[in-house]
Amino acid sequence: MHSFGHRANAVATFALTILAAMCFAASFSDSFNSPTPAASVKILNINWFQKEANANDEVSMTLNISADLSSLFTWNTKQVFVFVAAEYETPQNALNQVSLWDGIIPAKEHAKFLIHTTNKYRFIDQGSNLKGRDFNLTMHWHIMPKTGKMFADKIVMTGYQLPEQYR
């Protein structure tokens, strides 16, 4: 006969094996989801575009951010982290990314939104590289599952340009 310790170990091992198999099945089932999110970011106004005392360029803008990210939610989705970034090239760097706004979407009911806001974080370039600069606004999202691998994707919106002169 086995001791109580051996029996408890066998039960715990069996329970953890079943739990691991269920977590794997839940994570695997997300690979069949084909989300079709939609997003749009419009610049309503450039509030200011200035050169700071330390010679860095800074921009403040008013944005309209609308999105329908409800297709990202499955029964395994815990929450979605979403952020809007300005992306541009300079002679020093092939890709510069500046986060302008972010948020956490806790449930599918909150996944459709329209936000009218100024940039939450400062849009600063180290140097005087923003005059007349073309840039993209990109909405990134990270799907945080209850179990399994975290997924990330983005939608790129092109065709934005900063003014030639400071204001």
C-alpha positions as CSV (number, residue, x, y, z in Angstrom):
1,M,0.0,0.0,0.0
2,H,1.2,3.5,-0.8
3,S,1.4,6.2,1.9
4,F,-0.8,9.3,2.1
5,G,2.1,11.3,0.7
6,H,2.4,9.1,-2.4
7,R,-1.3,9.3,-3.0
8,A,-1.5,13.1,-2.6
9,N,1.4,13.5,-5.0
10,A,-0.3,11.3,-7.6
11,V,-3.6,13.3,-7.3
12,A,-1.7,16.7,-7.5
13,T,0.3,15.5,-10.5
14,F,-2.8,14.3,-12.3
15,A,-4.7,17.6,-11.6
16,L,-1.8,19.7,-12.8
17,T,-1.5,17.6,-16.0
18,I,-5.2,18.1,-16.7
19,L,-4.9,21.9,-15.9
20,A,-1.9,22.2,-18.3
21,A,-3.8,20.4,-21.1
22,M,-6.9,22.7,-20.6
23,C,-4.6,25.8,-20.8
24,F,-3.0,24.5,-23.9
25,A,-6.4,23.8,-25.5
26,A,-7.6,27.3,-24.6
27,S,-4.5,28.9,-26.0
28,F,-4.7,26.8,-29.2
29,S,-8.3,27.7,-29.8
30,D,-7.3,31.3,-30.1
31,S,-5.3,30.5,-33.2
32,F,-8.5,30.0,-35.2
33,N,-9.7,33.5,-34.5
34,S,-9.3,35.9,-37.4
35,P,-9.9,39.4,-36.0
36,T,-10.9,42.3,-38.3
37,P,-10.3,45.4,-36.2
38,A,-11.0,48.9,-37.6
39,A,-9.4,52.2,-36.5
40,S,-9.1,55.8,-37.6
41,V,-7.1,58.6,-36.2
42,K,-7.6,62.2,-37.4
43,I,-5.6,65.2,-36.4
44,L,-8.1,68.0,-35.8
45,N,-5.6,70.7,-34.8
46,I,-2.0,71.3,-34.2
47,N,-2.2,73.2,-30.9
48,W,1.5,74.2,-30.9
49,F,4.7,73.3,-32.7
50,Q,7.7,74.8,-31.0
51,K,11.4,74.6,-30.3
52,E,12.2,74.1,-26.7
53,A,15.0,75.8,-24.8
54,N,17.2,72.6,-25.2
55,A,16.7,72.7,-29.0
56,N,14.2,69.8,-29.1
57,D,11.1,70.1,-31.2
58,E,7.7,69.6,-29.5
59,V,4.2,69.2,-30.9
60,S,0.9,69.2,-29.2
61,M,-2.1,68.1,-31.3
62,T,-5.8,67.4,-30.9
63,L,-6.8,63.9,-32.1
64,N,-10.0,62.1,-32.8
65,I,-9.4,58.4,-32.2
66,S,-12.1,55.9,-33.2
67,A,-11.9,52.2,-33.2
68,D,-13.8,49.0,-33.3
69,L,-11.6,46.4,-31.6
70,S,-14.4,44.0,-30.6
71,S,-13.3,41.3,-32.9
72,L,-10.0,41.0,-30.9
73,F,-12.0,39.6,-27.9
74,T,-12.5,35.9,-27.5
75,W,-13.5,33.8,-24.5
76,N,-9.7,33.6,-23.7
77,T,-9.1,37.4,-23.8
78,K,-8.4,39.0,-20.5
79,Q,-7.8,42.6,-21.8
80,V,-6.4,44.5,-24.7
81,F,-3.7,47.2,-24.4
82,V,-3.9,49.8,-27.2
83,F,-1.8,52.8,-28.0
84,V,-1.4,55.3,-30.8
85,A,2.1,56.2,-31.9
86,A,3.6,58.7,-34.3
87,E,6.3,57.1,-36.5
88,Y,8.8,58.9,-38.7
89,E,12.3,58.7,-40.1
90,T,15.2,61.0,-39.4
91,P,18.7,61.1,-40.8
92,Q,19.9,59.5,-37.5
93,N,17.3,56.8,-37.1
94,A,15.3,54.7,-39.6
95,L,12.4,54.5,-37.2
96,N,11.3,56.9,-34.5
97,Q,8.3,56.0,-32.4
98,V,6.6,58.4,-30.0
99,S,3.6,57.2,-28.1
100,L,0.8,59.8,-28.1
101,W,-2.1,58.0,-26.4
102,D,-2.8,54.7,-24.7
103,G,-5.5,52.8,-22.9
104,I,-6.6,49.4,-21.6
105,I,-9.8,47.8,-22.8
106,P,-11.0,45.4,-20.1
107,A,-14.0,43.9,-22.0
108,K,-15.6,43.6,-25.4
109,E,-18.3,46.1,-24.3
110,H,-15.7,48.8,-24.2
111,A,-14.0,47.8,-27.5
112,K,-15.9,50.3,-29.7
113,F,-14.9,53.9,-28.8
114,L,-14.5,57.4,-30.1
115,I,-12.1,59.7,-28.1
116,H,-11.5,63.4,-28.7
117,T,-8.3,64.2,-26.9
118,T,-4.9,66.0,-27.0
119,N,-1.9,63.8,-27.1
120,K,-1.5,62.2,-23.6
121,Y,2.3,62.0,-23.9
122,R,4.6,64.7,-25.2
123,F,5.5,64.4,-28.9
124,I,9.2,65.5,-28.7
125,D,12.1,64.9,-31.1
126,Q,15.6,65.1,-29.8
127,G,16.8,67.8,-32.2
128,S,15.2,69.9,-34.9
129,N,14.0,67.1,-37.1
130,L,10.2,67.7,-37.1
131,K,9.8,70.7,-39.4
132,G,7.9,69.6,-42.5
133,R,8.4,66.0,-41.5
134,D,6.0,63.3,-42.9
135,F,4.8,60.8,-40.3
136,N,2.4,58.0,-39.8
137,L,0.0,57.5,-37.0
138,T,-0.1,53.8,-36.0
139,M,-2.6,52.1,-33.7
140,H,-0.9,49.2,-31.9
141,W,-2.6,46.6,-29.7
142,H,-1.5,43.8,-27.5
143,I,-4.0,41.1,-26.7
144,M,-3.4,39.7,-23.2
145,P,-5.0,36.3,-22.9
146,K,-6.1,34.5,-19.8
147,T,-3.7,31.7,-20.7
148,G,-1.2,31.3,-23.6
149,K,0.8,33.6,-25.8
150,M,0.3,37.3,-26.0
151,F,-0.5,38.6,-29.5
152,A,0.3,42.0,-31.0
153,D,-0.7,43.8,-34.2
154,K,-1.2,47.3,-35.7
155,I,-3.0,49.5,-38.2
156,V,-0.9,52.1,-40.0
157,M,-2.4,55.4,-41.1
158,T,-0.2,57.3,-43.5
159,G,-0.2,60.8,-45.0
160,Y,0.4,63.2,-42.1
161,Q,2.8,66.1,-42.2
162,L,4.0,68.6,-39.7
163,P,4.2,72.3,-40.5
164,E,7.3,73.9,-42.0
165,Q,7.4,76.7,-39.4
166,Y,7.1,76.8,-35.6
167,R,3.8,78.2,-34.2
